[in-house]
Amino acid sequence: MESACYSMILAIVRHGYADTVMNAARKEGARGGTVLNARGTGGADVSKFLGVTIEPEREIILILARSDLRKAILEAIYEAAGLHTEGNGLAVSLPVEDVIGLSGRVPPAPNPES
């Protein structure tokens, strides 16, 4: 199976913590990201059951990064805005097989076969 040169990192955090995520990711080599406003869907039932108030407003941060930077970026996001912080976030990554439209300033990803 061919290894992907890039990874898509998705971080989901409480509203207002996208900058925290991006600052941490940039320190580990991320070039930028896209922030989407989102809303959680399980809040009402969970908050009644557990007796806690759950804020449904979330931000999703999408970061396309070289695969060799993925682990460091994920760890930085966890430290800055993970579930153990007020950011109450989580992050996942997915392999990206093909990318079209990157500008020339993005360094090429290393060849996984070398």
C-alpha positions as CSV (number, residue, x, y, z in Angstrom):
1,M,0.0,0.0,0.0
2,E,1.3,3.4,-0.9
3,S,1.9,5.9,1.9
4,A,0.3,9.3,1.8
5,C,2.7,12.3,1.6
6,Y,0.2,14.5,3.3
7,S,-2.2,14.2,6.2
8,M,-5.5,16.1,6.9
9,I,-5.6,17.0,10.6
10,L,-9.1,17.8,12.0
11,A,-9.3,19.3,15.4
12,I,-12.7,19.9,17.1
13,V,-12.6,22.4,20.0
14,R,-14.9,24.6,22.1
15,H,-15.8,27.9,20.4
16,G,-13.0,30.4,20.7
17,Y,-10.1,28.0,20.8
18,A,-9.3,27.8,17.1
19,D,-6.4,30.3,17.5
20,T,-5.0,28.2,20.3
21,V,-5.0,25.2,18.0
22,M,-3.4,27.0,15.1
23,N,-0.7,28.6,17.2
24,A,0.3,25.2,18.6
25,A,0.2,23.6,15.1
26,R,2.3,26.4,13.5
27,K,5.0,25.9,16.1
28,E,5.3,22.3,14.8
29,G,5.4,23.3,11.1
30,A,1.8,23.7,10.0
31,R,1.5,26.4,7.4
32,G,-2.2,27.3,8.1
33,G,-5.6,26.0,8.4
34,T,-9.3,26.5,7.8
35,V,-11.8,27.1,10.6
36,L,-15.4,26.0,10.4
37,N,-18.1,26.9,12.9
38,A,-20.0,23.8,14.0
39,R,-22.6,22.6,16.4
40,G,-22.7,19.4,18.5
41,T,-25.7,17.3,18.2
42,G,-25.8,15.2,21.4
43,G,-25.9,18.0,24.0
44,A,-29.5,18.0,25.2
45,D,-29.8,14.4,26.1
46,V,-26.3,14.1,27.5
47,S,-26.7,17.3,29.6
48,K,-30.0,16.0,31.1
49,F,-28.5,12.6,31.9
50,L,-25.2,13.8,33.4
51,G,-26.6,17.0,35.0
52,V,-23.9,19.2,33.3
53,T,-24.2,22.0,30.8
54,I,-22.7,21.2,27.5
55,E,-21.9,24.0,25.1
56,P,-22.9,22.8,21.6
57,E,-20.9,25.5,19.8
58,R,-17.6,24.1,18.3
59,E,-14.9,25.0,15.9
60,I,-13.4,22.5,13.5
61,I,-9.9,23.3,12.3
62,L,-8.7,21.6,9.1
63,I,-5.0,21.5,8.6
64,L,-3.3,20.0,5.6
65,A,0.3,19.1,6.6
66,R,3.2,16.9,5.4
67,S,2.8,13.5,6.9
68,D,6.2,13.6,8.6
69,L,4.9,16.6,10.7
70,R,1.5,14.9,11.6
71,K,2.5,13.4,15.0
72,A,4.2,16.5,16.3
73,I,1.2,18.7,15.3
74,L,-1.3,16.3,16.8
75,E,0.6,16.2,20.1
76,A,0.9,20.0,20.1
77,I,-2.8,20.4,19.6
78,Y,-3.5,17.9,22.4
79,E,-1.2,19.8,24.8
80,A,-2.7,23.2,24.0
81,A,-6.4,22.4,23.6
82,G,-7.0,18.7,24.4
83,L,-9.8,17.2,26.5
84,H,-7.9,17.9,29.7
85,T,-7.9,21.7,28.9
86,E,-10.6,24.3,28.7
87,G,-10.5,23.9,24.9
88,N,-12.0,20.4,25.5
89,G,-10.8,19.3,22.1
90,L,-9.8,16.3,20.2
91,A,-7.9,15.8,17.0
92,V,-7.7,13.1,14.4
93,S,-5.7,12.7,11.2
94,L,-6.5,11.1,7.8
95,P,-4.1,10.2,5.0
96,V,-4.4,12.4,1.9
97,E,-3.6,10.6,-1.4
98,D,-3.8,13.5,-3.8
99,V,-3.5,17.3,-3.5
100,I,-4.2,19.8,-6.2
101,G,-3.7,23.5,-6.0
102,L,-1.0,24.0,-3.4
103,S,1.1,27.1,-4.0
104,G,4.8,27.0,-4.6
105,R,5.6,28.1,-1.1
106,V,4.6,24.8,0.4
107,P,7.6,22.5,0.8
108,P,7.2,19.2,-1.1
109,A,6.4,16.3,1.1
110,P,9.1,13.7,1.4
111,N,8.8,10.7,-0.8
112,P,7.6,7.8,1.4
113,E,9.3,5.2,-0.8
114,S,12.8,6.7,-0.3
